[in-house]
Amino acid sequence: MRSISEDQFRSWSLGLQNSDASSFAELFDAAYDALFRYAMYIVQDKDAASDILQDVFLKLWQIREDVDPERSLRALMYQMVRNYALNHERQKKRHVSEDVEADHPSVRFDILADEKLDAAHLQARIRVWIDQMPTRRREAFILSRYTGLSHEEIATLMDLAPKTVNNHIVLALQYLRSQLKEFQDKDLIVGDDFK
């Protein structure tokens, strides 16, 4: 979706304001995959991500007359996906904790450590590290690296200055590099024990 120009989004915004179904269909086709990947990153569930996108596009059609062509439609759509996905996660956590407390009041979830380094494990570790970042830094990083939004679009979406967005992303990358180095150093130490 990053290759689509702002002029095209502005054209779709105008089409939405005029209840043009073909503009809506074009927008859906052009934006769906990128928005789905963003929702998947947050909820980690294909069915839930699909439901979220259905809700987002339905809501977008319902508010079509209020869409402002002078504001970023791309940022609006990412914000809607983010809000729906976070609501889904809150509801899921609430249901899980209620179920666990009802069935096993003393159960606690522990994170497994010291697994063998492989691509799947590293990806899981990176996700954990990203989740440990401060909320605003994590959000700016995900919007930049996983959805391809520009710093200006992220700034608009998060109501921040572009320089602040840049600072969040730089700090996020520094943090991930240091975590990766520490993780690799620990793996080398453990690996030496078996030589």
Summary of the structure (lengths in Angstrom):
residues: 195
radius of gyration: 20.1
end to end distance: 48.6
largest distance: 70.2
contacts: 519
relative contact order: 0.10
helix: 77%
strand: 0%
